[in-house]
Amino acid sequence: MTEFAKRVRIEIVRMLVKRGFGHLGGSMSIVEALSVLYNNEMSIDPSNPDWEDRDYFVLSKGHAGPALYSTLALKGYFNKQLLLTLNEPHTKLPSHADRNQTPGVDMTTGSLGQGISAAAGIAKALKIQGKENRVYCMVGDGELNEGQVYEAIMFAKHHKLDNFVLMIDENKLQLDGFTRDICDQGDITRKIASFGLHTLCVNGHDEAAIKSAFDEARAIKGVPTCIVLDTIKAKGVEFLEGDSSNHHVRMDEEQKRVLLDLANKWEGELA
């Protein structure tokens, strides 16, 4: 776990413990991808979130907002103290990502399946304008149950959106349990490749592997790229890893204590 990824996890834990519940599992599984995106891959300017030449990130699995909010705060988009207002009345950090509320959020998401369509549309608009900005979109493996996801994939392929990178968080769990039991996706990498996207699968917790995949995507011309991230839901919180109830966790006092002890342990390792 890199230093930045560890700091993101610390903030996720602290904000969710403060609230007492929240989307812990799917937030923890995308931390490394966000770390690479915001530290090594995307052109961004935290002092000017609406910078026209920025790259765009759409969190289609909008319930993983705590991971994105932590990343944005640590990159300087807003004061880190705001993280402790997650999902409270009048907060700028709602449960699901909202572009009208949070600096650095490029697209409002929450209704699963719709974010990828918006991301593909942004990528097409940039192509029409002759701009070089790139668009990155994160969807969940459970989200692939939505037919709209595949419509967007076909759209991106048809329009040769090589400025578009789709990431699939294959953490193997969704709200109601294991994806294989609810709607088995089979081999996701082969499935997406069959639509004509340049597709590869990497360890979603290995930042070097993720960076290499992004580098490969930049060299591909004429087709979008899909990076399937092989991840563990609730990564880093051992007592919740592999637990089918870790999508939205409502914590008792003992779980809060354990989670805060874990966050403090990680912080101590950074000292």
C-alpha positions as CSV (number, residue, x, y, z in Angstrom):
1,M,0.0,0.0,0.0
2,T,1.6,3.3,-1.1
3,E,1.6,6.3,1.2
4,F,-1.1,8.1,-0.7
5,A,-3.4,5.1,-0.9
6,K,-2.9,4.6,2.9
7,R,-3.9,8.2,3.5
8,V,-7.0,7.8,1.4
9,R,-8.0,4.7,3.3
10,I,-7.4,6.5,6.6
11,E,-9.8,9.3,5.6
12,I,-12.4,6.8,4.3
13,V,-12.5,5.0,7.6
14,R,-12.6,8.1,9.7
15,M,-15.4,9.8,7.7
16,L,-17.6,6.6,7.7
17,V,-17.0,5.9,11.4
18,K,-18.0,9.5,12.1
19,R,-21.2,9.0,10.2
20,G,-21.7,5.5,11.6
21,F,-22.5,3.8,8.3
22,G,-21.7,4.1,4.6
23,H,-20.3,2.5,1.5
24,L,-17.1,1.1,2.8
25,G,-16.5,-2.0,0.6
26,G,-16.7,-0.4,-2.9
27,S,-14.8,2.6,-1.7
28,M,-11.8,0.6,-0.5
29,S,-11.5,-1.5,-3.6
30,I,-10.8,1.5,-5.9
31,V,-8.2,3.4,-3.8
32,E,-5.2,2.3,-5.8
33,A,-6.8,3.2,-9.1
34,L,-7.7,6.7,-7.8
35,S,-4.2,7.1,-6.5
36,V,-2.6,6.4,-9.9
37,L,-5.2,8.5,-11.7
38,Y,-4.8,11.6,-9.6
39,N,-1.0,11.4,-8.9
40,N,0.4,10.0,-12.2
41,E,-2.1,9.9,-15.0
42,M,-4.6,12.7,-15.3
43,S,-3.9,16.4,-16.1
44,I,-5.6,18.3,-13.3
45,D,-5.5,21.6,-11.4
46,P,-7.0,21.4,-7.9
47,S,-6.9,25.2,-7.7
48,N,-9.1,25.4,-10.8
49,P,-11.4,22.4,-10.8
50,D,-13.2,23.6,-14.0
51,W,-10.0,24.1,-16.0
52,E,-11.0,23.5,-19.6
53,D,-7.8,21.5,-20.4
54,R,-8.2,19.0,-17.6
55,D,-8.8,15.3,-18.0
56,Y,-12.2,14.1,-16.7
57,F,-13.0,11.4,-14.3
58,V,-16.6,9.9,-13.9
59,L,-17.3,7.7,-11.0
60,S,-20.2,5.8,-12.4
61,K,-20.4,3.7,-9.3
62,G,-21.3,6.9,-7.4
63,H,-21.8,5.2,-4.1
64,A,-18.0,5.0,-3.8
65,G,-18.0,8.7,-3.2
66,P,-16.0,8.4,0.1
67,A,-13.0,7.2,-1.9
68,L,-13.2,10.0,-4.4
69,Y,-13.8,12.7,-1.8
70,S,-10.8,11.5,0.2
71,T,-8.7,11.6,-2.9
72,L,-9.9,15.1,-3.9
73,A,-9.3,16.5,-0.4
74,L,-5.8,15.1,-0.2
75,K,-5.0,16.6,-3.6
76,G,-6.2,20.0,-2.4
77,Y,-9.6,20.5,-4.1
78,F,-11.1,21.4,-0.7
79,N,-10.4,21.4,3.0
80,K,-9.9,18.0,4.5
81,Q,-12.2,18.9,7.4
82,L,-15.2,18.7,5.0
83,L,-14.7,15.0,4.9
84,L,-16.2,14.7,8.4
85,T,-19.5,16.2,7.1
86,L,-20.2,13.3,4.7
87,N,-23.9,12.8,4.1
88,E,-24.9,15.3,6.7
89,P,-27.6,17.9,6.1
90,H,-26.4,20.8,3.8
91,T,-23.0,19.0,3.2
92,K,-21.0,19.4,0.1
93,L,-20.3,15.7,0.2
94,P,-23.5,13.7,-0.4
95,S,-23.7,10.0,-0.2
96,H,-23.3,9.8,-4.0
97,A,-21.1,12.0,-6.1
98,D,-22.7,15.3,-7.2
99,R,-21.0,17.8,-9.5
100,N,-23.1,20.6,-8.3
101,Q,-21.9,20.1,-4.7
102,T,-18.3,19.0,-4.7
103,P,-15.3,20.7,-6.3
104,G,-13.5,18.2,-8.5
105,V,-16.5,16.0,-9.3
106,D,-17.0,16.0,-13.1
107,M,-20.4,14.2,-13.2
108,T,-23.3,13.5,-10.9
109,T,-23.8,9.8,-10.5
110,G,-25.7,7.3,-8.4
111,S,-28.2,5.7,-10.7
112,L,-26.0,2.8,-11.7
113,G,-25.3,2.4,-15.4
114,Q,-25.7,6.0,-16.3
115,G,-22.2,7.4,-15.5
116,I,-20.5,5.5,-18.3
117,S,-23.0,7.0,-20.8
118,A,-22.1,10.5,-19.6
119,A,-18.4,9.7,-19.8
120,A,-18.6,8.4,-23.3
121,G,-20.6,11.5,-24.2
122,I,-17.9,13.8,-22.8
123,A,-15.3,11.9,-24.7
124,K,-17.2,12.3,-27.9
125,A,-17.8,16.0,-27.3
126,L,-14.1,16.5,-26.8
127,K,-13.4,14.7,-30.1
128,I,-15.8,16.9,-31.9
129,Q,-14.0,20.0,-30.4
130,G,-10.6,18.6,-31.5
131,K,-9.4,18.6,-27.9
132,E,-6.8,16.4,-26.4
133,N,-8.4,15.9,-23.0
134,R,-8.9,12.3,-21.8
135,V,-11.9,10.8,-20.0
136,Y,-11.7,8.1,-17.4
137,C,-14.7,6.2,-16.0
138,M,-15.0,3.7,-13.2
139,V,-17.9,1.2,-13.1
140,G,-18.5,-1.7,-10.7
141,D,-18.8,-5.3,-11.8
142,G,-22.3,-5.4,-10.3
143,E,-23.1,-2.4,-12.3
144,L,-22.5,-4.4,-15.5
145,N,-26.0,-5.9,-14.8
146,E,-27.3,-2.7,-16.4
147,G,-27.8,-2.9,-20.1
148,Q,-27.0,0.8,-20.5
149,V,-23.4,0.0,-19.8
150,Y,-23.1,-2.1,-22.9
151,E,-24.9,0.5,-25.0
152,A,-22.3,3.0,-23.9
153,I,-19.5,0.6,-24.7
154,M,-20.8,0.0,-28.2
155,F,-21.2,3.8,-28.7
156,A,-17.6,4.4,-27.6
157,K,-16.3,1.7,-29.9
158,H,-18.3,2.9,-32.9
159,H,-17.1,6.5,-32.5
160,K,-13.5,5.3,-32.1
161,L,-13.1,7.1,-28.7
162,D,-9.4,6.4,-28.0
163,N,-9.5,9.3,-25.5
164,F,-11.8,7.2,-23.3
165,V,-10.6,4.7,-20.7
166,L,-13.1,2.5,-19.0
167,M,-12.2,0.9,-15.7
168,I,-14.2,-2.0,-14.2
169,D,-13.8,-2.6,-10.5
170,E,-14.1,-6.4,-10.4
171,N,-14.4,-6.8,-6.6
172,K,-16.9,-9.7,-7.1
173,L,-19.5,-8.4,-4.7
174,Q,-22.5,-6.1,-5.1
175,L,-25.2,-4.9,-2.8
176,D,-27.1,-8.2,-2.5
177,G,-24.1,-10.6,-2.4
178,F,-21.7,-12.2,-4.8
179,T,-22.0,-11.2,-8.5
180,R,-21.6,-14.8,-9.5
181,D,-24.8,-15.7,-7.6
182,I,-26.9,-12.7,-8.6
183,C,-26.0,-12.4,-12.3
184,D,-22.9,-14.2,-13.3
185,Q,-20.8,-12.1,-15.7
186,G,-18.5,-14.8,-16.7
187,D,-15.0,-13.7,-17.9
188,I,-15.5,-9.9,-17.9
189,T,-12.2,-9.3,-19.7
190,R,-13.2,-11.5,-22.6
191,K,-16.7,-10.1,-22.7
192,I,-15.6,-6.5,-23.0
193,A,-13.0,-7.4,-25.6
194,S,-15.7,-9.0,-27.7
195,F,-17.2,-5.5,-28.2
196,G,-13.9,-4.4,-29.8
197,L,-12.3,-2.5,-27.0
198,H,-8.6,-2.8,-26.3
199,T,-9.0,-4.8,-23.0
200,L,-6.6,-5.9,-20.3
201,C,-6.9,-7.1,-16.7
202,V,-4.5,-6.1,-13.9
203,N,-4.2,-6.4,-10.2
204,G,-6.3,-3.5,-9.0
205,H,-4.2,-3.0,-5.9
206,D,-0.9,-2.9,-7.7
207,E,-0.2,0.8,-8.6
208,A,2.7,-0.1,-10.9
209,A,0.5,-2.5,-12.9
210,I,-2.3,0.1,-13.1
211,K,0.1,2.8,-14.3
212,S,1.5,0.4,-16.9
213,A,-2.1,-0.3,-18.1
214,F,-2.7,3.5,-18.5
215,D,0.5,3.9,-20.4
216,E,-0.6,1.1,-22.8
217,A,-4.0,2.8,-23.2
218,R,-2.3,6.0,-24.3
219,A,-0.5,4.2,-27.1
220,I,-3.8,2.7,-28.5
221,K,-5.3,4.6,-31.4
222,G,-8.8,4.3,-32.9
223,V,-10.5,2.3,-30.1
224,P,-11.3,2.9,-26.4
225,T,-9.5,0.9,-23.7
226,C,-11.0,-1.1,-20.9
227,I,-8.9,-1.9,-17.8
228,V,-10.5,-4.7,-15.7
229,L,-9.2,-4.2,-12.1
230,D,-9.1,-7.4,-10.1
231,T,-9.8,-6.2,-6.6
232,I,-10.9,-7.1,-3.2
233,K,-14.0,-5.4,-1.8
234,A,-13.2,-3.6,1.5
235,K,-9.5,-4.0,0.8
236,G,-7.4,-3.3,3.9
237,V,-10.1,-4.1,6.4
238,E,-9.6,-7.8,7.0
239,F,-12.7,-8.6,9.0
240,L,-14.8,-7.2,6.1
241,E,-12.9,-8.5,3.1
242,G,-15.0,-11.2,1.5
243,D,-18.0,-10.4,3.7
244,S,-21.1,-10.3,1.5
245,S,-22.5,-7.5,3.7
246,N,-19.6,-5.1,3.2
247,H,-21.3,-3.0,0.5
248,H,-23.0,-0.7,2.9
249,V,-21.8,-1.1,6.5
250,R,-23.8,0.0,9.5
251,M,-21.2,-0.1,12.3
252,D,-21.7,-1.1,15.9
253,E,-19.5,0.4,18.6
254,E,-17.0,-2.5,18.5
255,Q,-16.6,-2.2,14.7
256,K,-16.1,1.5,15.0
257,R,-13.3,0.9,17.6
258,V,-11.6,-1.7,15.4
259,L,-11.8,0.6,12.3
260,L,-10.4,3.6,14.2
261,D,-7.6,1.5,15.6
262,L,-6.8,0.4,12.1
263,A,-6.8,4.0,10.8
264,N,-4.5,5.0,13.7
265,K,-2.2,2.1,12.9
266,W,-1.9,3.2,9.3
267,E,-1.2,6.7,10.4
268,G,1.5,5.6,12.7
269,E,3.2,3.7,9.8
270,L,3.3,7.0,7.9
271,A,5.0,8.9,10.8
